[in-house]
Amino acid sequence: MESDAKKAIVTTLMRSLAKEGSWCGETHVQKAVFMLQTLTEVPTGYYYVLYKHGPFSFDLRDELATMRAEKIVELVIRTPDYGPAIVPTANSDRLEKAASAILPDFQRQITFVAQAVGKKGVAELERLATVLYISPEFSVADTTDSKARALRKIKPHITQADAITAVTEAQELMASAPHAAQGLGR
């Protein structure tokens, strides 16, 4: 996917996150784009690694910095006690207009992820995204408890109860996620 189309998907996702009550800080954007790729197979192509607070894309971080330099997004301090929100500017409209042929193909997936992520806090996002990141390692025979233990092995600060909640939610999201291939009529 070309760069402008990827940027348009990211700004559209940011707008959807904000509608769902998201703070839209970098952590929210990082985890939402990860889930967009992982759960719905939207082909944005950002490479993720397991990092300090769950899956993180240095590629996406660099893209967000480029988008700031291009004045497609800006940082907004809403509350001095929190980090800044990343907000699409009026300049993002031209990207979204240029990508108008493909954005409808992914709108269902963007809405799904925004609704799943919207009101979650950073700790919840870390747990959920990390479970999704390690889920390819699970076998069909793995129980919810064994998956929760695997999460806690990587992230020992997560309680067993929170790990079980994250595993259960991840399983529900994986089962209900609309895949991009469906959105493209395949």
C-alpha positions, 0 to 999 in steps of 0.5 A: 500500500502506498504511503498516502493511502496508509496515512489516510487510513491512520488519520481516519482511524484517529478520527474514529477513535476520537468519536469512540472516546479515545484519548488518541495518544501515541499508545492508543494509535499504536495499539489501534493500528496494530489491531487493525492489521492483526484483527482485520488484516488491513494491509498497512504494513507497519512492522511491530515488535514486542516492546515495553508496553506491548506491540510497538512499531518504530515504522509507525512512530516514524510515519507519525513524525513525518505526518507531523512535519507535513502538518497532517497531524498535530499534538494537542495538550488537553490536560497537562497531567497527560501526554499529548493527543495526536489529532488530524489537521485540515491537511489530512482531508486532502489525503482522505479525499485522495484515498476515497477510492480505498477508504470505504473498503476499510471503514467497517474494519476501522470502526470495529477497531475504534469501538474495541479500543476507544475507551480503553486505558493504556494498561488495558491496551497493553494487555489486549495487544500483547495477547494478540501479538503472542496468539499465533504461538497458542495451540488449539489445545491451550486453555484460557488459563494457559494463555493467561500464564503465557501473557504473565510470563512476558508481562509479570506485572499483569495479574492473573485475573487481568490476564484472563480478561485480556485473553477472553476479550482477545478471543472474542475480538478475533472471532468477531473481527471483520476481515479486510478481504471481506471489505474488498469483496473477496 
